[in-house]
Each structure stands twice: as C-alpha cells, then as structure tokens.
Amino acid sequence: MTHSVSSEMRGDIAVIWIDNPPVNALSFHVRQGIVEELEKAQTQAKAAVLAGRGGTFIAGADIREFGKPIIEPGLPTVLEAVEASAIPLVAAIEGNTLGGGLETALACHYRISSAKAKLGLPEVKLGLLPGAGGTQRLPRLLNDLGDAITIVSSGNPITGSKALEIGLVDGVSEIAVEAAIELAEKVAGQPFEGRCLSKVELTMTAPIKATFDAAEIEVAKRARGAIAPLRALQSVRAAYELPFVDGIKQERAGFVDLVATDQSKALRHIFFAERQSAKPPVNVAGTPRKISRIGILGAGTMGGGIAMTYAEAGFPVTMLEMSEAALDKGFATMEANWSRGIRSGRITAEGVAERMARLSRTTRFEDLGDCDLIIEAVFETMDVKREVFQKLDKVAKQGAILATNTSYLDINEIAAQTSRPEDVLGMHYFSPANIMPLLEIVWADKTADDVLLSALDMAKKTRKTPAISRVGHGFIGNRMLTPYLRQANLLILEGASPEQVDKALTDFGWAMGPISVSDLAGLDIGYKSRKDQDLDDHEKHVYLVADRLVEAGNLGQKSGSGFYEYDPKTRARSENPAATKIIEEVRAELGINTRAIGDEEIVERTMFALANEGAHVLGEGVAQRASDIDVVYNHGYGYPRWRGGPMFYASTVGLPKLAERLVEWSNGSSSQHWNPSDLLMTLAEQGKNFGDFDQEN
C-alpha cells in the first residue's frame, strides 16, 4: 500500500481508493499502489471497485513526468494487471476521466459513471496518441465505430450521459461509487472473461474499411497539418487488422515515435504555457476583489459578446448604451446568438431565458454605480475613451474595477482621466468575445495588485485563457500583427498573388491567411487607422493597394469584394479582377520589377517578422515570457497550435538562422522594414532560445 492508494472492505467488495490531489493523476506511486492494492484484493474480496477521492476518478497522466523516463510499473503494465484480475473490477467514474484515466477504466471489467463526468482521450491535443491500449480497447467496446474514431482523433471529451448512450459505460448514477459497489456485489462470483476487452475479436469488413477511408479524409482536413490525429486513427484501424497483442505493440510504437516529434514538443509547450500564463507575476501579491455584478458600456458586437461571456458564467450584467434603440438591437442580437444553440442541443430555451434574465439595461451612467467590474467597449478613439472614464470616475463606487477593452490605446493615459488610476486596467477581448478564448490583460503602470489578480480570477471564472501585457501600442498581439501584415502586403507588391500568400500560410497551418483575414475584418478599419497616423512614405507604399481598394469601394467581405470577390450567398471567395488591376497599377507606379516568389520565402518573411517583433515585445518587458506570446497567438489569432506559437517556432527553426535572415533583409532593398531585435540577436549569438530566456527570467 502507498499513501496515494488505499483500500477498504465493504462486505465482500474491496473499494480501492486513489487519493492523489488535486486530480488523482497517474503518478508512479499511484500506479504502484493500484497494483499492490489489487493484489491484496484478490485474496480478500469477491469483486473490487476502483474509485477516486475528491470527486475525480483519474484525470490522466502526471504532467510532471512528461518527457522523463517512465519509472516502472508503467501504465501498460498496470492495466495488464487490472484486466487480468481474478475478480471482477468496476470503475467508478467521476469528474475528469481523461487519457490514462479512461484507459484505466477501459481495462476494468465494468464501468459506472456520473452523468456529468468528462471522459476522453485527449492525447492528440499533445501531439500524441493513447499509449496504454486506448485505441485498441475503445473500438472493441463501443456500439459504433464512428464514436471510437471521433473520440480518439478529436481528443474531445464526452459526458457520462453520452458515454452510456454509446456503450462506453454500463450505467450512470449521481452516486457513482455506491452504484459501482452495488454492481460489484451483483457480478461477484459470476464469469466475466467476456468483459475483458483484449479477448474481443474484431474483423475488418468492406463497410468498416470504407468507414476508415472516409474518416482519414475528414480527419486530415480537420487536422490542417497536425500528424497525431491521423496516426491515432491509423492505430484504431490496427484494432481491426491485428490481434490485440500486436495492436498494442503498434500503438505503443506510435506513441514513442510521436513523443520525439517537433509537433508533440510544440503542443506540450503550449499546454504548459497556458498554465503559466494564468499565474500572476511573482512580485504581485494579495487576493482578488469580490466581484458580483458586471457593468458593460456598449451593446454592439464587442460589448454584447463580453456581456454574453459574463452572463454565461452566472454574473448579473448591467449594459449601458446611448439609446434604447441601440439596447434593443444589442439584446436582440444576444438572444439570437444564444438561441442558435437550441437546435444543436448546446442550450435549451429555458437556458436562453435564464441568461437573458441576467442582463439589465440602462442609458444612464448612474445605474452602473452598484457594479464591481465595469468594462468599457465603446468606439476605439482616445477622445471617446477619455470622456467615458471621466464619467465612470464620478459614478462608480469605491473599489470598483474600471477596465477598457481597447486593443491599441495607451491605458496609462486612460487611467489618468480618473482619480483612481490604481483601479484601472485593460481587459482586451477578441471578437466574438463570447467564443474567442483569449483575454489579454493589460497591466498599467499604476494598476493595483489586487486589480490585476481580479482580472486573472475573472478569466478563470469565465473560462478565458489570460495573458498579461504591459502598456504599449497594440500590447502583445496587435503590435506583432503589424510587421506580419506588412510583409504579406509587401510580398504581393513584389510578385506574389493574394491567393499564393494565403495558401502558403494556411498550408503552414494558419486557420486563415493574412489577406483573407484583412478582408474579413474590413479593409476600411486599417484604412481609417492609417489616416490617423503620421506614416512615412515607405509605410504608405506597403498599404497602397489596400487603400486604393477601399477608395474604390472594395471594403472586404462586408461589401462583397476586397482583395477577393465573395459570393453573396455562400461567401465563397474568388479572384477580384478589380484588385488584380489595382495591384498591377501600384506595382507600376512604384517601379517594382516583380519576380517569382516561393512559398518558403512567404513563410519565412511573415513568420520571422512575427517572431522578431515578439522579441522586441519581450525585450521591452511588454510581455513577461515568450510562452505568453505563444498563448496570445494560439488563442487570439489562429496560429497553428501544433507549431507551438511564433516564439517556439522560431526556437525550433533556430535563432541563428533567424538572425542570419534578419541581417540579410535589413541590409537588402527593404531594409527600412526590418529592425532586428537586440534580444533575439544576443540569444542567437549565445546559442540560446526563447525558452532559455523564460527560464532565466
């Protein structure tokens, strides 16, 4: 017996308890303890129940053991012992039962789950596949092969209720442990060899082969370059093509191969980065303020999305607009957005009504006086922000947190409009705010520690992934976007087509290419922003095509044409002859001799520009860690997760190579557009990468 695993007798039933807070991870001592307690139960009990303390069965592997040699007994050895038990073993599933946790449950002979438990095999999200029999036992158990394929290749969990529906568990009960004991009493002494999934034989038939062939096409499309989902699917296929013992060997070999890939390293990097970004800086102390009611200024797209986020989390929200008509429109949009989920079953009509009931409305600033957190989401100009915060300073109660959703503006200047700058910070949501997971928290010069901690706490309560930025134009994400988009536009001037630039970057793994994103956002947004800035001729030339498109009425998707034309019904894009003509005219006007540009150059120039600006952000202290930058780009901008983020990718390519390119480009014909980061050049010279910087700081 170990401290983390113990057992007790309930009559003739041995209940083996896993107690490894906080999530009962499968640490070495847990694995060892399961084997020891199971051996003891063989001589004392007629059946056994495997259960977890703290409302969780087994959440998965111990992340502290990632990348380290496994200390025996490894999980495959443990599960062989579980399945070979001389007495029937029932898994009592509660809480998160993921990865190795679900594989453990599959090795048991029976399974009882709570309705709200989460069951899944998320290994593909770490660039891996299940390595302890998950791909071999699951298809031998479920009613339908399609469910096994989806669970393994997507990595998404299902509820206990869904698990019962598809045959993954034998029953559902809100008192899973007691129900598991009852089942153990019922099956004690009865034959259970047929419940050992390793004994189940599968046969490949023509319909099953067709199912796998179709799934490969769909999974490859969804994976967008990630290799683990396809490898996981192939491992499920092996369950039909090989005997169990050989399928297990192939699965394990696939797991070992994937562990060593750059993709898995990148995905594990971002897994840990997300947990790190949610932690406060080491020099910040205190406790979050109590927040019960939220105030939102603005009921438009952004304000409405933020309001939905808090209402979904159970907070009452007061929304302020300048007119009843604006409130009517905003409330109607929010209700329509929620109601779309009724058809898919994500929410009920009653659920929509409950969320709408949490929203109240006003056109008076004074009605925000009882709010604990007020988030401004009004027009993105400093004059408007100044006026809003001057008004908020007069009506907000003592201790209320005043947040701005600005994506670019100086929050120190905004805070200076109040008599309490310590209560002010940035909470930059990404549109649509109720869906996008990123929350960029902007820590102003005078922001109080407990205000920063409160923003992190709200991120957790509203299921957002936070990243902390200091004040600077564009903060982390939008500041880095500028050189990325600059290179995309320059590549078009130099000879690439919009389609080629977009395709090179979607092939790289981006959800959308930069030109498509510009059309989606609206070319007029950037146009207006540039008109407010004092740009030099070089920078004006970069966006001359985009500006001419706007001036000709090509605003992007909203007008039906931008760099591309869009089908009014399907939104399918095609070449825009007007854009092609404008591109050719601007090239001629600027005297550019076009050339053939390869996809490799497109990727290098855009990705290296992104990483170089990230290094500037890091070196200036705007970002705390390079890994925080990667979190911002994964969750806010569609950067391919399996590449880890712009900073991790740069380290994977090698900072010396990146530095060499930056020097080459900064001495070339476009030298005015390159400014190599001192931090990046120093790290490259020292043979270090951005991960080393994070560890040292």
Residue pairs with C-beta under 8 A, 6 or more apart in sequence:
1 7
1 33
1 36
1 37
1 40
2 29
2 30
2 32
2 33
2 36
3 19
3 29
4 18
4 19
4 20
4 27
4 29
4 30
4 33
5 16
5 17
5 18
5 19
5 20
5 29
5 30
5 32
5 33
5 34
5 36
5 37
6 16
6 17
6 19
6 33
6 37
7 14
7 15
7 16
7 17
7 37
7 40
7 41
8 14
8 15
8 17
9 15
9 44
9 45
10 181
11 185
12 45
12 46
12 47
12 185
12 188
13 45
13 46
13 47
13 48
13 49
13 181
13 184
13 185
13 188
14 37
14 40
14 41
14 44
14 45
14 47
14 48
14 49
15 48
15 49
15 51
15 177
15 181
16 34
16 37
16 38
16 41
16 48
16 49
16 50
16 51
17 51
17 52
17 53
18 24
18 30
18 33
18 34
18 50
18 51
18 52
18 53
18 57
18 58
19 52
19 53
19 54
20 27
20 29
20 30
21 53
21 54
22 54
23 54
23 56
23 59
23 60
23 95
23 96
24 30
24 52
24 53
24 54
24 56
24 57
24 58
24 59
24 101
25 58
25 59
25 60
25 61
25 62
25 63
26 58
26 60
26 61
26 62
26 75
26 100
26 101
26 104
27 62
27 64
27 65
28 62
28 65
28 71
30 58
30 62
31 73
31 74
31 75
31 78
32 73
34 50
34 78
34 81
34 82
34 104
35 73
35 77
35 78
35 81
38 48
38 81
38 82
38 85
38 89
39 81
41 48
41 85
41 87
42 85
42 86
42 87
45 87
46 87
46 188
46 189
47 87
47 88
47 89
47 90
47 184
47 185
47 187
47 188
47 189
48 85
48 87
48 88
48 89
48 90
48 184
49 89
49 90
49 91
49 92
49 177
49 180
49 181
49 184
50 57
50 82
50 89
50 90
50 91
50 92
50 104
50 108
51 57
51 91
51 92
51 94
51 176
51 177
51 180
52 58
52 92
52 94
52 95
54 95
55 94
55 95
56 94
56 95
56 96
56 97
57 91
57 92
57 93
57 94
57 95
57 96
57 97
57 101
57 104
57 105
57 117
58 97
58 100
58 101
58 104
58 105
59 95
59 96
59 97
59 98
59 99
59 101
60 96
60 98
60 99
60 100
60 101
60 122
61 75
61 99
61 100
63 271
63 272
66 268
67 259
67 268
73 81
74 132
75 100
75 103
75 104
75 131
75 132
76 131
76 132
76 133
76 248
76 252
78 104
79 103
79 104
79 107
79 132
79 133
80 107
82 89
82 104
82 107
82 108
83 107
83 108
83 109
83 196
83 197
83 198
85 109
87 188
88 109
88 110
88 184
88 187
88 188
88 190
88 192
88 195
89 108
89 109
89 110
90 108
90 109
90 110
90 111
90 112
90 180
90 181
90 183
90 184
90 187
91 104
91 105
91 108
91 110
91 111
91 112
91 180
92 112
92 176
92 177
92 179
92 180
92 181
93 105
93 111
93 112
93 113
93 114
93 117
93 119
93 160
93 169
93 176
94 113
94 114
94 117
94 176
94 177
95 114
95 117
95 118
96 117
96 118
96 157
97 105
97 113
97 117
97 118
97 119
97 120
98 118
98 119
98 120
98 121
98 122
98 157
99 120
99 121
99 122
99 123
99 130
99 134
100 132
102 119
102 120
102 121
102 134
103 121
103 130
103 132
103 133
103 134
103 137
104 132
105 111
105 119
106 133
106 134
106 137
106 138
106 141
106 197
107 133
107 137
107 197
109 187
109 192
109 195
109 196
110 170
110 180
110 183
110 184
110 187
110 195
111 163
111 168
111 169
111 170
112 169
112 170
112 171
112 172
112 173
112 176
112 179
112 180
112 183
113 119
113 160
113 163
113 164
113 169
113 171
113 172
113 173
113 176
114 160
114 172
114 173
114 174
114 176
115 159
115 160
115 161
115 172
115 174
116 159
116 160
116 161
117 159
117 160
117 163
117 176
118 157
118 158
118 159
119 157
119 158
119 159
119 160
119 163
119 168
119 169
120 151
120 155
120 156
120 157
120 158
121 130
121 134
121 135
121 138
121 151
121 152
121 155
122 155
122 156
122 157
123 129
123 130
123 131
123 134
123 155
123 228
123 232
123 255
124 152
124 153
124 154
124 155
124 226
124 228
124 229
124 232
125 155
125 267
125 271
126 228
126 264
126 267
126 268
126 271
127 226
127 227
127 228
127 258
127 261
127 263
127 264
127 265
127 266
127 267
127 268
127 642
128 228
128 255
128 258
128 259
128 264
129 135
129 152
129 228
129 231
129 232
129 235
129 251
129 254
129 255
129 258
130 152
130 232
130 235
130 251
130 255
131 251
131 252
131 254
131 255
131 256
133 198
133 248
133 251
134 152
134 251
135 152
135 232
135 235
135 236
135 238
135 239
135 247
135 251
136 197
136 198
136 235
136 238
136 239
136 244
136 247
136 248
136 251
137 197
137 198
138 148
138 151
138 152
138 168
138 236
139 145
139 148
139 202
139 236
139 239
139 240
140 197
140 200
140 202
140 239
140 244
141 167
141 168
141 197
141 200
142 148
142 166
142 167
142 168
143 166
143 167
144 166
145 208
145 211
146 211
146 215
147 166
148 236
149 211
149 212
149 215
149 219
149 233
149 236
150 156
151 158
152 232
152 233
152 235
152 236
153 215
153 219
153 229
153 230
153 232
153 233
153 236
154 222
154 229
155 229
158 166
158 168
160 169
160 172
161 172
163 169
163 172
164 170
164 171
164 172
170 183
171 179
171 183
173 179
193 199
198 244
198 245
199 244
200 244
202 239
202 240
203 240
204 240
204 241
208 240
212 233
212 236
212 237
212 240
215 233
216 230
216 233
219 229
219 230
219 233
220 229
220 230
222 229
223 229
223 230
224 506
224 509
224 511
224 640
225 507
225 508
225 509
225 640
225 642
226 263
226 509
226 640
226 641
226 642
227 258
227 261
227 263
227 642
228 258
228 263
228 264
228 267
228 642
231 254
231 257
231 258
232 254
234 254
235 247
235 250
235 251
235 254
238 246
238 247
238 250
238 251
239 247
241 247
242 250
258 264
262 652
263 642
263 643
265 644
265 652
266 641
266 642
266 643
266 644
266 645
266 648
266 649
266 652
267 641
267 642
267 644
269 627
269 630
269 644
269 645
269 648
269 691
270 627
270 630
270 631
270 634
270 641
270 644
270 645
270 648
272 627
273 625
273 627
273 628
273 630
273 631
273 645
274 465
274 631
276 625
276 627
276 628
277 465
277 466
277 467
277 468
277 625
277 627
277 628
277 631
278 456
278 459
278 460
278 465
278 466
280 452
280 453
280 456
280 468
281 452
281 468
281 624
284 449
284 452
284 453
285 449
286 449
286 450
286 453
287 450
287 453
288 450
288 453
288 454
288 456
288 457
289 372
289 399
289 401
289 450
289 451
289 454
290 372
291 315
291 372
291 373
291 401
291 454
291 457
291 458
292 315
292 316
292 372
293 315
293 316
293 317
293 318
293 370
293 371
293 372
293 373
294 307
294 310
294 315
294 316
294 317
294 318
294 371
294 372
294 373
294 374
294 375
295 317
295 318
295 319
295 320
295 368
295 371
295 373
295 374
295 375
296 303
296 306
296 307
296 310
296 317
296 318
296 319
296 320
296 374
296 375
296 377
297 303
297 320
297 368
297 374
297 375
297 376
297 377
297 378
297 388
297 392
298 319
298 320
298 321
298 376
298 377
298 378
299 307
299 319
299 321
299 326
299 327
299 329
299 330
299 331
299 361
300 326
300 330
300 377
301 333
301 431
301 432
302 377
302 405
302 429
302 431
302 433
303 319
303 330
303 377
303 378
303 405
304 330
304 333
304 334
304 337
305 429
305 431
305 432
305 433
305 434
305 435
306 375
306 377
306 405
306 429
306 433
306 434
307 317
307 319
307 334
307 359
308 334
308 337
308 338
308 355
308 433
308 434
309 429
309 433
309 434
309 462
309 464
310 317
310 462
311 317
311 355
311 356
311 358
311 359
312 355
312 434
312 462
313 461
313 462
313 463
314 358
315 358
316 358
316 359
316 360
317 358
317 359
317 360
318 360
318 361
318 362
318 367
318 368
318 370
318 371
319 327
319 330
319 331
319 359
319 360
319 361
319 362
320 361
320 362
320 363
320 364
320 365
320 367
320 368
321 327
321 330
321 361
321 363
322 363
323 363
324 363
327 361
327 363
331 356
331 359
331 361
334 356
334 359
335 352
335 356
337 434
338 347
338 351
338 352
338 355
338 356
339 349
339 352
341 347
341 352
342 348
342 349
342 352
362 368
365 391
365 392
365 394
365 395
366 395
368 374
368 392
368 395
368 396
369 395
369 396
369 397
370 397
371 396
371 397
371 400
372 399
372 400
372 401
373 400
373 401
373 403
373 454
373 458
374 392
374 396
374 400
374 401
374 402
374 403
375 403
375 404
375 405
375 427
376 385
376 388
376 389
376 392
376 402
376 403
376 404
376 405
377 405
377 429
378 384
378 385
378 388
380 406
380 407
380 408
380 409
382 409
382 410
382 413
382 414
385 404
385 406
385 409
385 414
385 417
386 413
386 414
386 417
389 402
389 404
389 414
389 415
389 417
389 418
389 424
390 417
390 418
392 402
392 418
393 402
393 417
393 418
393 419
393 420
396 402
399 423
400 423
401 423
401 424
401 425
401 451
401 454
401 455
402 418
402 420
402 423
402 424
403 424
403 425
403 426
403 427
403 455
404 411
404 414
404 424
404 425
404 426
404 427
405 426
405 427
405 428
405 429
406 414
406 426
406 428
407 428
407 474
407 475
407 478
408 473
408 474
408 475
408 478
410 471
410 473
411 424
411 425
411 426
411 442
411 444
411 471
412 421
412 444
412 445
412 446
412 471
414 424
415 421
415 424
415 425
415 444
415 445
415 446
415 447
418 424
421 444
421 445
421 446
421 447
422 446
422 447
422 448
422 451
423 448
423 451
424 444
424 446
424 447
424 451
425 441
425 442
425 443
425 444
425 447
425 451
425 452
425 455
426 440
426 441
426 442
426 443
426 444
426 469
426 471
426 475
427 439
427 440
427 441
427 442
427 455
427 458
428 439
428 440
428 441
428 442
428 475
428 477
429 436
429 438
429 439
429 464
430 436
430 438
430 440
430 635
430 636
436 635
436 636
437 463
437 464
437 465
437 635
438 464
438 465
438 466
438 467
438 477
438 631
438 632
438 635
438 636
439 455
439 459
439 462
439 464
439 465
439 466
439 467
440 466
440 467
440 469
440 475
440 476
440 477
440 632
440 636
441 452
441 455
441 456
441 459
441 466
441 467
441 468
441 469
442 468
442 469
442 470
442 471
442 475
443 452
443 468
443 469
443 470
443 471
444 471
445 471
452 468
455 466
456 466
456 468
458 464
459 465
459 466
460 466
465 631
465 635
467 476
467 623
467 628
467 629
467 631
467 632
467 635
468 624
468 628
469 475
469 476
469 622
469 623
469 628
470 621
470 622
470 623
471 622
472 479
472 617
472 620
472 622
473 479
474 480
474 481
474 482
475 622
476 614
476 617
476 622
476 623
476 628
476 629
476 632
477 632
477 633
477 636
477 637
479 613
479 617
479 622
480 610
480 613
480 614
480 617
480 629
480 633
480 646
481 637
482 613
483 609
483 610
483 612
483 613
483 673
484 514
484 606
484 609
484 610
484 613
485 514
485 518
486 539
486 542
486 609
486 673
487 605
487 606
487 609
487 673
488 501
488 513
488 514
488 515
488 606
489 542
489 543
489 545
489 546
490 542
490 605
490 670
490 673
491 501
491 597
491 601
491 602
491 605
491 606
492 498
492 501
492 515
492 545
492 583
493 541
493 542
493 545
493 583
493 586
493 587
493 590
493 592
494 592
494 594
494 595
494 597
495 594
495 595
495 596
495 597
496 597
496 602
498 515
498 563
498 564
498 579
499 575
500 597
500 599
500 602
501 513
501 514
501 515
501 602
502 512
502 513
502 514
502 515
502 516
503 513
503 599
504 513
504 599
504 602
504 603
505 513
505 514
505 602
505 603
505 606
506 512
506 513
507 599
508 603
508 607
508 640
508 643
509 639
509 640
509 642
509 643
510 638
510 639
510 640
511 638
512 520
512 638
514 606
515 563
515 564
516 563
516 564
516 573
518 526
518 546
518 556
518 562
518 563
519 556
519 557
519 562
519 563
519 564
519 566
519 573
520 556
520 557
521 556
522 555
522 556
522 557
522 558
523 546
523 549
523 550
523 554
523 555
523 556
523 562
523 563
524 550
524 555
524 556
526 543
526 546
527 546
527 547
527 550
530 540
530 543
530 547
538 672
538 673
540 547
541 590
542 673
544 586
544 589
544 590
545 579
545 582
545 583
545 586
546 563
548 582
548 585
548 586
549 555
549 562
549 563
549 578
549 579
549 582
552 578
552 582
553 559
553 561
554 561
554 562
554 563
554 576
554 578
554 579
555 561
555 562
556 562
556 563
557 566
557 571
560 566
560 568
561 576
561 578
561 579
562 576
562 579
563 576
563 579
564 573
564 574
564 575
564 576
564 579
565 573
565 574
565 575
565 576
566 572
566 573
566 574
567 573
567 574
587 594
604 661
605 665
607 646
607 649
607 650
608 650
608 658
608 661
608 662
609 674
610 633
610 646
611 646
611 647
611 649
611 650
611 658
611 680
612 658
612 662
612 674
612 675
612 676
612 677
612 680
613 677
614 623
614 626
614 629
614 646
614 647
614 650
615 647
615 677
615 679
615 680
615 683
615 690
616 675
616 677
616 679
617 623
617 629
618 625
618 626
618 629
618 647
618 679
618 690
618 693
619 677
619 678
619 679
619 680
623 629
624 697
625 694
625 697
626 647
626 648
626 690
626 691
626 693
626 694
627 645
627 647
627 648
627 690
627 691
627 694
629 645
629 646
629 647
630 639
630 644
630 645
630 646
630 647
630 648
631 645
633 639
633 645
633 646
634 641
634 645
639 645
639 646
643 649
643 652
644 652
647 690
648 690
648 691
650 658
650 680
650 689
650 690
651 689
651 690
651 691
655 680
655 683
655 684
655 688
655 689
655 690
656 684
656 687
658 680
658 684
659 676
659 680
659 681
659 684
659 685
662 674
662 676
662 680
662 681
663 676
665 671
665 673
665 674
666 674
666 675
666 676
679 693
683 689
683 690
683 692
683 693
